[in-house]
């Protein structure tokens, strides 16, 4: 499967997840069109449709976001931009003194196959930590603690994160679908 991304962290995770299904991943550095939308599903669906015919099939396009309840879902689909501009420290500053730390990480993965696009969604509930912790992962991983855990994603091994993360859920669904289609 071809994956359209330049993010090496995402690529490592996707390889680990879909590799369990016997699916090899090849990175494609194609430019993807990113529409402005409050829906991750709409963003990846549009990007995948625009890539049909120009990227070898099957291919996947992914987008993820951290949705913080006390901030009305911010940064959500704007997570990449917010990370690049204010980072984990900026989000922690926004959350300073906020007792409600509930958040969820959401991943939408679009599969281009047979000239059609299908979208898969994964979500994990958790909370925003009070400080950045850990050196694994990327993006907001150092400030997100999944429900039922005391460690952030950045404090987990790649293998552990890839069993429980939003990306693991979305790409497991995608891989199951793809494996069934390719039989």
C-alpha positions as CSV (number, residue, x, y, z in Angstrom):
1,X,0.0,0.0,0.0
2,X,1.2,3.5,-0.8
3,X,0.9,6.1,2.0
4,X,0.9,9.8,1.0
5,X,2.9,11.5,3.8
6,X,6.2,13.2,4.5
7,X,5.8,12.7,8.3
8,X,8.2,9.9,9.3
9,X,6.5,9.4,12.6
10,X,3.2,8.7,11.0
11,X,4.9,6.4,8.5
12,X,6.6,4.4,11.2
13,X,3.3,3.9,13.0
14,X,1.3,3.0,9.9
15,X,4.0,0.5,8.9
16,X,3.8,-1.1,12.4
17,X,0.0,-1.2,12.3
18,X,-0.7,-2.5,8.8
19,X,2.4,-4.8,8.9
20,X,0.4,-7.0,11.3
21,X,-1.9,-7.7,8.4
22,X,0.9,-8.6,6.0
23,X,0.6,-5.2,4.2
24,X,3.8,-3.5,3.1
25,X,3.9,0.3,3.1
26,X,5.7,2.5,0.5
27,X,5.8,6.3,1.2
28,X,4.7,8.6,-1.5
29,X,5.8,12.3,-1.3
30,X,2.9,13.6,-3.4
31,X,1.3,16.9,-2.7
32,X,-2.1,16.5,-1.2
33,X,-4.9,19.1,-1.3
34,X,-6.0,20.0,2.2
35,X,-9.4,21.7,2.3
36,X,-10.4,23.8,5.4
37,X,-13.1,21.8,7.2
38,X,-14.1,21.0,10.7
39,X,-14.3,17.3,9.6
40,X,-11.2,15.2,9.3
41,X,-13.2,12.7,7.2
42,X,-14.0,15.4,4.7
43,X,-10.4,16.6,4.6
44,X,-9.0,13.1,3.8
45,X,-11.8,12.2,1.5
46,X,-11.2,15.3,-0.6
47,X,-7.4,14.8,-0.6
48,X,-7.8,11.1,-1.7
49,X,-10.2,11.9,-4.5
50,X,-7.8,14.5,-5.8
51,X,-5.0,11.9,-5.8
52,X,-7.0,9.2,-7.7
53,X,-5.2,8.4,-10.9
54,X,-1.9,10.2,-9.9
55,X,-0.9,7.9,-7.0
56,X,-0.5,4.1,-7.4
57,X,-3.4,2.2,-5.8
58,X,-4.0,1.1,-3.2
59,X,-3.0,4.3,-1.4
60,X,-3.9,5.9,1.9
61,X,-4.1,9.5,3.1
62,X,-4.3,10.3,6.8
63,X,-5.2,13.3,9.0
64,X,-5.4,13.4,12.8
65,X,-6.4,15.9,15.4
66,X,-6.4,16.5,19.1
67,X,-9.9,17.6,20.2
68,X,-9.8,19.3,23.7
69,X,-13.2,19.4,25.4
70,X,-12.6,22.6,27.4
71,X,-11.5,24.4,24.3
72,X,-14.6,23.4,22.3
73,X,-12.7,20.8,20.3
74,X,-9.7,23.0,19.5
75,X,-7.3,22.4,17.9
76,X,-9.1,19.5,16.1
77,X,-8.5,19.5,12.4
78,X,-6.1,22.4,12.8
79,X,-3.8,20.4,15.0
80,X,-0.8,20.3,12.6
81,X,-0.9,24.1,12.2
82,X,-1.3,24.7,16.0
83,X,1.6,22.3,16.7
84,X,3.8,24.1,14.2
85,X,2.9,27.6,15.6
86,X,2.5,27.2,19.4
87,X,3.4,23.5,20.0
88,X,2.8,21.5,23.1
89,X,3.9,24.4,25.3
90,X,1.3,26.7,23.8
91,X,-1.5,24.2,24.3
92,X,-0.4,23.6,27.9
93,X,-0.5,27.4,28.4
94,X,-4.0,27.6,27.0
95,X,-5.0,24.8,29.5
96,X,-3.2,26.4,32.5
97,X,-5.7,26.3,35.4
98,X,-8.4,24.5,33.4
99,X,-9.7,21.6,35.5
100,X,-11.5,19.8,32.7
101,X,-8.6,18.2,30.8
102,X,-10.7,15.7,28.8
103,X,-9.6,15.3,25.2
104,X,-9.7,12.8,22.3
105,X,-7.3,12.0,19.5
106,X,-9.1,11.3,16.2
107,X,-7.6,9.8,13.0
108,X,-9.3,9.7,9.6
109,X,-7.7,7.5,7.0
110,X,-8.9,7.5,3.4
111,X,-8.1,4.5,1.1
112,X,-8.0,4.9,-2.6
113,X,-8.7,1.6,-4.3
114,X,-10.4,0.7,-7.6
115,X,-10.9,4.4,-8.4
116,X,-13.0,4.9,-5.3
117,X,-12.3,6.3,-1.8
118,X,-13.4,4.8,1.5
119,X,-12.7,6.5,4.9
120,X,-12.0,4.8,8.2
121,X,-12.0,6.5,11.6
122,X,-10.3,5.8,14.8
123,X,-10.6,7.6,18.1
124,X,-9.1,7.3,21.6
125,X,-10.4,9.2,24.7
126,X,-8.0,10.6,27.3
127,X,-6.8,13.8,28.8
128,X,-4.3,16.6,28.4
129,X,-1.4,16.3,30.9
130,X,-0.3,19.2,32.9
131,X,3.3,19.0,31.5
132,X,5.0,17.5,28.4
133,X,6.4,14.1,29.2
134,X,8.3,11.5,27.1
135,X,10.5,11.6,24.1
136,X,8.8,9.0,21.8
137,X,6.2,9.8,19.2
138,X,5.6,13.2,17.6
139,X,3.2,16.1,17.6
140,X,1.0,16.3,20.7
141,X,2.0,12.8,22.0
142,X,3.9,14.3,25.0
143,X,0.7,15.9,26.3
144,X,-1.9,13.3,25.7
145,X,-2.6,10.5,28.2
146,X,-5.0,7.9,26.9
147,X,-7.8,6.8,29.2
148,X,-6.8,3.9,31.5
149,X,-3.1,4.9,31.4
150,X,-0.9,7.1,33.5
151,X,1.7,7.7,30.7
152,X,1.5,10.0,27.7
153,X,1.8,8.6,24.2
154,X,5.3,9.9,24.1
155,X,6.2,7.8,27.1
156,X,5.1,4.6,25.4
157,X,7.0,2.4,23.0
158,X,6.0,2.4,19.3
159,X,4.5,-1.1,19.8
160,X,2.4,-0.1,22.8
161,X,1.1,3.1,21.2
162,X,0.3,1.2,18.0
163,X,-2.0,-1.2,19.9
164,X,-4.3,1.6,21.4
165,X,-4.0,4.8,19.4
166,X,-6.5,6.6,17.2
167,X,-4.2,5.8,14.2
168,X,-4.0,2.1,15.2
169,X,-7.8,2.0,15.2
170,X,-8.3,3.7,11.9
171,X,-5.5,1.8,10.1
172,X,-6.5,-1.6,11.6
173,X,-10.0,-1.1,10.0
174,X,-8.4,0.0,6.8
175,X,-6.0,-2.9,6.7
176,X,-8.8,-5.4,7.5
177,X,-10.9,-4.0,4.6
178,X,-7.9,-3.9,2.2
179,X,-6.8,-7.5,3.1
180,X,-10.3,-8.8,2.4
181,X,-10.4,-6.9,-0.9
182,X,-7.0,-8.2,-2.0
183,X,-7.8,-11.9,-1.3
